[in-house]
Amino acid sequence: MSEKPFRARQIYEWLWVKSAHTFEEMTNLSKALRDKLEDKFVINSIQLHQAQYSNDGTIKTVFKLHDGNIIEGVLIPTDDRATACVSSQVGCSLSCKFCATGYMKRMRNLDPGEIYDQVVEINAQGLKHLNRPLTNIVFMGMGEPLLNYKNVMEAIDKITSPEGLNMSPKRITVSTAGIAKMIKKLADDQVKFNLALSLHAANDEKRNEIMPINEQNNIPVLVEALNYFYEKTKGKITFEYILLAGVNDSLQDAKELVELCKRVPAKVNIIEYNPIDQADFLKTDVSEREQFIQYLERHKVTAVVRRSRGKDIDAACGQLANKF
């Protein structure tokens, strides 16, 4: 457009540092240039469509995208953290039986800007409602991040860049249902963020049943990929394990999980099951859960119970399904 190079830097800053949604906001550009930009380009920012507020302080937001598709993101407050749970795809293609998003059709991948925008908007909610900014970001919303690899990596690059949100990668966790070859790619790309594997069963037979992705990415294959990741990056690995009554919560299941933790340097997040309309799983009762955790701890496995938040507004783990 025959403009001076510094104009590009100004526009970049408006888009990525100041998160401008319109060219009109770019007040250090001339009116004539703003009009030219308006004529030739469009900023496909996400729009806040609806927000729901939980009794525990959790906020679930429905975002509308430029093409009419909708996604959900969640602000999860605790005493010492404010976490954004963001989506990476519209819907999901993986069909995990305990997850509401898995019953939706995958419509498309989110682009880097749409992922970035969720973080910006949820951070603004944190400042407004909690009086503090985000401390953490988890890619645990709708979709499988590693099936949108390039866009997720580009979004994280912008989120962690000094010319973006300047967040530490150590505050970011990417959760995968287990795409082994992409876990190895993370290792080869020397990522600095944390990796979580949605495990939920430590033997192939059970995992095949509740997570069909396991048929192509079974536990021995995942063990090899995770160890490769750890050797290359020394990055933290977490196994996420939702306890499903009568499915994966026996002492035998705990024993298999201990054996798996001997093969991969990982800690375990125990997650409460949150009921969804599409499945008839039941939550493990407290005494069974405590026995399970005590078995892990007796065998030197670090296990933390992650309390579900936002259940009353379908914002808890596994409940995101554009139901509002």
N, C-alpha and C positions, 0 to 999 in steps of 0.2 A: 504493500500500500504506500510505499515511498515515505514512510514515517521514520523518524530517528530511532536508532536501536534502543535508547533508554525507555521509549514508550512501551516496548515489549516487556521490559522489566517492571514498569509500573503496572501494566495489566496483569502480569503474573502475580504480583503482590496483592492486587485487589482480589484475584480469584482464589489464591491459595492461603494467604495470610489473613486477609480481611474477610474472606468468604462472601464477596459481593454477589448478589443474585441478579443484578441488572447493570447495564453499562451506565445508566444515569447516575448510579452511586459513585462512579469513578471520577470524583470531582477535580482531581489534578490533571485530567485530560480536557482538552478544549471541547466546547459544545459541538463543533463541526466534526471532530474525531469521534466523539461519542455517537453522533448521528450516523456516521459512516459504519462504525462497528455494529450499531443496532440494525443497520440495513443488511449487512453481510453475514452476521454471525448470530448464534443463539446460545444462551447459557441454560443448559438443561439441569437446573438445580432441583433438588427434591423438595416437596412441599409437605408441611405438617397437615395431615388430614384429620387426625383425631388422637386425643391423648386420654388414657385411663389411669386413674390414681389408686394405688392399693393402700389398704389400711397400714401396711408396714413401710410405706414411703416409696415403694417401687413405682416407677412410671413407665407404662408401655405406650409407645407412640406408633401409630400407623402413618407411614409415609407414602405419599402418592408420587409416582414417577412421571416423567414427561409423556410417556406413552400410555398412561392410564393404569399401568400395573401398580400393585401395592405391596409393600413389605412392612415388617415390624422391627423395631429396635427397642431396647429396654435400658433404663437407668436403674441400677441396683445399688442402693446406699447401705453401708454398714457403718459401725462406729468409726472405723479408721479408713474406709475406702469409699470411693464413688466410681462404680464400674459401668462402662458402656458395653452392652451385649449387642453386637451388630450382625446384620445379615450380609451374605455374599452372593446369594442367588434369589431370584423370584421363584419360590417353590423349591422343590428338591427332587432328585431322581433316584435316591437311594432306598426308599421304602423301609426304613427301620420301623419295626412293628410297634414300638413304644412311643414313637414321636409323631405328633400331629402333623408337622410339616412334611413328614415322609409319605403321608396320604394325599398330598397335593401333587399336581403336575408341575414339573420344572418348566417354567415359561422361558426364562433366559438368564444369562449371567448379568450381574451388576457391573457397571463400568467403574474405574477407579474413583471418579468424581462422586458417584452415588454412594460408594462405601465411605469415602472421606466426609461427605456431607452429613451422613448419619452421626459420625463422631462429633462434628461441629455442633449439630443441633442438640445432641444429648448433653454435650458439655455446657451449652447455654442453659439447658434445663437444670443441670447441677448447680450452676451459678445462681440461677433464679430461685430454686426451691430449697437447695441445701446450703447455699452461700459458700460453695467451694467448687473448684474445678474437678474434672475427672482425674482419678489416680491410675485407673487401669482400663484396658480394652480387651474384651474377649470376642473372638470370632466364633460365637456359639449360637448365633441366631439362625435364620432360615438359610438352608443350602449347605453344600459341602465346599469349604474354601479351596481345597486342593483340586477341585474340578473347575475352578475359576482362577487358576494359578497366576497367570500373568497379571490380571487386573488386581487381585488381592495383593500381590507383591508390590505393584506400582502404588496402590493406595497406602500400604504400610510405609513405603519409601517416602511418600509425601507427608504422612502423619509424623514420621520421625525426623524429617528434615528440618534444619534451622530455618529454611525458607518455606516451611509449612507450619505444622502444629508443634514441632520440636519436642515430641514426647519420647521418652526413653523406650527402646525396643524391649528392654527387660520388663516393662509394664504391660506388654502385649502378649496374649496367648492365642495361638491358632489351634483350633480343635478340629480333628479329622476323624471320620469313621474308619479310616485306615486304607489309604491308597498308597501301597508300598512304593511304587516307582516314583511317586511325587514326594514321598518322605525322603527318599534318597536324593531327589533333586534339591529339596530344601538344604540338605547337608552339603551338596556340591556348591550351592549358592552361598554357603557360609552365613546363613541367617543368624540374627542375634536375638530374635524373639523366642518365647517359650512354646513348646509343643505339647498338646494334650491329645491322647488317643481315646476315643469313645470305645471302651472295651466291652463292659457289661456281661461278659462271660469269658472264662479262661480256658474253655475247651471248644474245639471246632464244631462239634455237633450242636451244642446249644447256641453258639454264636451264629452258625448258619441259619438257625431257626428264627432268631429275632433280628438278625442283621444280614440280609442276603448278600451284601457286599463281601462278606467273609468267604463266600464260595470262590471268588477270584483272588482274594487277599487273605489267605488263612493265617493262623497264628504263627507257625514257623516262618512264613514269608515276612510277616510283620516284625517278628523278633529280629530277623536279620536286618531289616530296613531301619528299625529303631536303634539298634546297636551301631549301625553305620552312621546314623545321624549323630549319636552321642560321641562317637570317636572323632568325627569331623568338626563338631561345633562345641562339644562339652556343654550343650544347652540342656536346660531342665526338661524332663519328660514326666508327664502326669498321666496315670490311667484313670479315666472316669468310669465309675461303676454304679449304675442305677440298680438298687435292690428291688427285685420283683418277687413278690411272695410265691413260694413254691416253684420258682423257675431257676433262680441263680443265687439263692441266699442260704444254702445249706453249709454245714461245716466242710463238706466235701468240696463245694465251690470255693470256700475260703482257702482250703488246702491247695487247690489248683492255682488260685491267684497268688499264693505265697510262692509256689514253684515257679510261676511265670516271673515274679519279681526278682527271683534269683538269677534269671537269665537276662533281664533288662534293668538298668539303673533307673528306677522310677518310684515315685510316691503314688499313693492312691487317694483319690477324692471319692468318698462314698456319697451318693446323691439319693435323696428321697424320690420315689416315683410319684409323679403328678398325674392324676387320672386324666384321660382324654376320651372323648365320645367314641372314637373309632376303634378302641381296643378294650378288652376286659381284664387287663392285668390288675393286680392288687398291690398295694403298698405293703412292704414287710413291716411287721409290728416291732415296737421299740425293743422288746427283750431279745428277739431274734437278731435284730440289727446289732445290738450291743455284743451278743455272743460272736457274731461274725467279725466285728471290729477287734474284740479282745483276742480272737484267734490270730488275726493279722499282727497285732502289736506284740503278742507273745513270741511271734516268729520274726520279730525285728523289721516288720514292714511299717513304714510311716503311713498312717491312714487318718484322714481328716473328714469329718462329716460336713458336707456343704448343705446348710439349711436352705430349703426352697423358699424363695421370696416371690411375691406377686401372684400367688396361686388364685386369689379371689378375682383377679382380672385376666386369668389365662396368660400370665406373663412368665410363669415359672419354666424351668428346664423341660423341654419336650412339648410345651403347650402352644407354641406360636403357630397359628393356622389362619391368620387373617379373620379371626372371629371377634367381632366388635359390635 
